[in-house]
């Protein structure tokens, strides 16, 4: 009998290690990412928004507007929330005004946070075909989007250093 109780205890303990992620957990990470991205946007001087480390690279504003276009596309696909008209064209707009770019980037994070807040936990495991070609579940799509925005925000660290600005300190929690 002791062995059965021990095995049952071990099994139940292990099943708790793989607790399902909730939309509340995901939102918490997105709120942190939004605040962190805002610190990057604030750290770049107005003149740095047009800065390109090389002619082949995006400008600083191009990087963050690209990040925003992707947020609308990925999160809209994962949650079935309709992005605003004009999404997908932010990077192409060539906008290099600090206030305008900041507002557009923050709006994309607000879109993500609000769409995820409304989304039912039970549907996170539903399979979808992202962009008509990638089979994954809705939570995986949100994770890919989070990875993408983190990647592009991290790239802007170099931009900040090259214009003589100091990037924000790491914000893991």
Helices and strands as residue ranges (DSSP letters): H 2-17, H 23-43, G 46-50, H 60-79, G 91-93, H 98-118, G 121-123, E 127-130, E 134-137, H 138-162
